[in-house]
Amino acid sequence: MGPFRDGWTEADVEAVIERGNPDELPYAPIVATMDPPDYEWALSVCLRLATHPHPHVRANAILGFGHLARTCRQLDEAVVRPLIERALKDEDRAVRGNAASAADDIETYLEWHIERD
């Protein structure tokens, strides 16, 4: 997937984040959260990228929260809820769409109620 191959490591993801290439960055939160090697680290990847200026990076970081709800059955509500609710109002359609998907997963797997307009 993108710059990642089978057998990727946390160091590979961190290298992509460090490079900051917007063509590579959207893949980082996806690979980190689909089958996370470590919940805290995967969460930190999404948190670092959730407010990124590039909308595709933001969109996938927000989607990653939904993946973590499904794969790890946990999230820090005080930190993640405001990011999801803000993303639901983002100017970018892809960010809003991924926020809605993440909110659906969070409501299903963590039983939170996410405010939507």
Phi, psi and omega in degrees: 000114179054232182281359185256142177240168175308141180084016179300158181237167174303323179298325177296316179295315179298324178295320177296317179297318180297319179295325177070018180287118183295347175280335180262323187306321182301337180282333186302308181292335180289308181294327181291334188249345181292322177213071191293133176288337182205120183303310184300317179295313180300318176300318181296325177299312180295318180297320180293329186258352186294340179242020180299146181293334181277125185298326180291327176292311178303313183301315183285330175295318178295317177300325179302328177298321177296320177299317180295324176300319182284315187276328185247346180058035176202151172201155175276100187301319183297332181266317188279319183307311180298327179292319178294313182297322176294317181295330177297342180249009183301151179291338182269132183297320180295321178296313179300317180296316179291328176295320178295319177296317179296318179299320177300312179297318180296317178295322181289310189268336181245353178060033171276160169250119180264127178293128176230148178283000000 
